[in-house]
């Protein structure tokens, strides 16, 4: 399965061909619809105007769940469409979270224990007994400078066979990641940070875009 969302994450509509059908579960030869992984939520997407109800990654394939009456057969050519405004927000918040995480890893060496990227906000959870908001000024100073520099975000495969990918900013970091990414840090934009305390020895950063 060719994942076009890696080659061109800005593609919002696409003709593709049905590769397999097993009841409501369908695969396609190529796809633009991202499926939940690495904390990034799945795209809201449609096939021939039918909603994709769910998706599941198994090895290198993505199985999409469609309504029972989808009527598709192997070899059918279909139109796949995603909710582009939502995808773009997910892409920006995803990379904002990646930048925040990498800055914290480099400067403070905190252990990440969870993350989630939704359309309205992202969050990252850490093991820490220190109020993480005390680090915000230092984190945002470096984050904002990277955004202002409008640096190119390089993405590629580190392992084509197993479909492992990375993002890279020259002079800053190269990080394993299979999400969708914008082209440059300037497109990500500035963010606000909020501290949450979800449990003992756990600190959470909530990240929102400043529009």
N, C-alpha and C positions, 0 to 999 in steps of 0.2 A: 504493500500500500504506500503510495507516494503522498507524503504529507506536505501539501502546498503551503500550509500555514507556516512552515519553516522557511521555505524559499521566498515567499512573498506574503508576510503577515497582513498586508494592506488589501489583499484580494478579498472582496466581500461577496462576489457572486461568481459561479463557476459551473461549467458543464463537465460532468463526470459519468462514469459507467458503473452499473451494478456488477459487483464481483461475486457476491454470494447472498443467498436468501435462506434463512432458517426461521420460519414463522415471522415474528415481528423484528427479529434481529437481521440487520443488513450490513454488508460491507461494500465498499466502493474501491475502484481502482486508484482513484485519487481523491483527496479530501481537503477542504478548507476549514472544516469544523473542528476546533480544538476540543479535546476531551480532558476532563479533570486530571491534573497531575502536578506534583510539586507545590500543591497549595493553590494553584490557579484554577478558578472555576471554569467549567465547560462553557463553550459558546452557546448562546441561544441561536438556533439554526433551523432551517427548513429544507426539505427535499421536495421539489415540485409543489411547493406551498403547504406540504404536510409537515407538522412540527416534529423535530427530533425530540423524543420524550426522555431519552437517557442515552448514555454511551458508556462503553467499557473497553479499557485497553487490555488486550491479552497478547503477550509477546510484542510483536511489531505491528499488530493489527488493531484497528478500532472497530468495535461492533456497535452500531447505532440501533436504538430501539425506535421503531416508527409505529404509528397507529395500526391496528390489526388489518384495516381495510386498505393498506397502502397499495396493493395490487402490482407490486414491482416483481420483475423477473430478471434473472441473470442476463446481462448484455444490454439491458435498457439504458438509454442515455437520459440523464436527469439533470435538472438545475438545482444546485445547492447554493443556499444563500445564508449569510450570517447577519446578525444584528451588529452592524459596523460601529455605531456610536458606543455600544456596550463593549465590544472588543477593544476599541481604542482606549477606553478608560482602564480596562483590565491590563492592557499592555503597559500603559504609563504607570499604574499603581504597582504592577508586578516589578518593573525595573526600579521604581522608587524603593520598594522593599528590599530588592537585591542590593542596591547601593547602601542603604542604611545598614543592612546586615553585614556587608563586607567592611564598612567603616568600623563597626563595632567589633568585628572579628579581628581586624588589624590593630585597633587601638586599645581594646579592652579585653579581648580574648574570652568573651562570654560564650557559653554553650547554648546554641539554639535548640529548643525542644518542640517547636511547632510553628506553623505559619499558615495563613489563609489570605487569599487575594480575591476580593469581591469587587463589584462594580463601584460601590460607594466608599470603601475603605479597605486597607490591608492591615494585617496584624502579624507581629512576630513575638513569640514567647521565648523567654530565656530562663535558665537557672541562675538565680542571683538573690542574695540577701540584702542587697543595697538598692535603695530607691533609684530606679533607672532614670528618672527625670533629671537627676543631677548631672547626667551625661549629655542632655539634649543640646546645650549650647555648643559644646565641642563637636558633637555629631553634625549638627546643622551647619556649622561653619565650614566644615569640609564638604558636606553634601552640596551646599549652595554654590561653592566655588566650582565644583564639577559641573553643575548645571549651567552656571554662567559661562564656563569654557566651551560649552556646546560640543563636547567630544564625541567622536564617532564610536558607535557601539558595534563591534565586530561580532558576528556569530558564525558558527560552522560546526562540523562534526569533529569530535575527537575519536570516535569509533563508529564508522559507517555501518558495519555489519550489525552491531547491537544498538544502533541509532542513539548513541550518546552524543550530546552536544554541549557547547560552552558559549559564553559571552566573554568579550575581552575589551577593555579600555586600555589603550597603550599607556604604559607608565603607571598604571593603577592596579589592575588585577586581571586574571583570567579565572573564570569560575564555571564549574559544571552546571548546566541548566538547560532544560528542554522546553522552556516556555516560549511564548511569543514576545518579540522585542521590537521597540521602536528603533529608528535609525541613529538617533543621536541623543545625548543627555539633555540638550535644550528642549527637545520635544517632550521629555518626561515632565519637566516643570517643577516648581517649588511645592513644598509640602508643609503641613503642620503635624506635630507629634503630640500624642497624649499618652500618659501613663495609666495603666490598669494593673491591679494586683490580684490575679486570679486564684492565688493559693500560696501556702507556705513555700518560701524559697523560689517563688515564681514571679517574674516580672514580665509585663506585656507592653509593647509599644503599638499603638494604633496610629496609622498613617493615612492622612487625607490630602488630596490634591487641593492646592490653592488656585482656584480658577480666576 
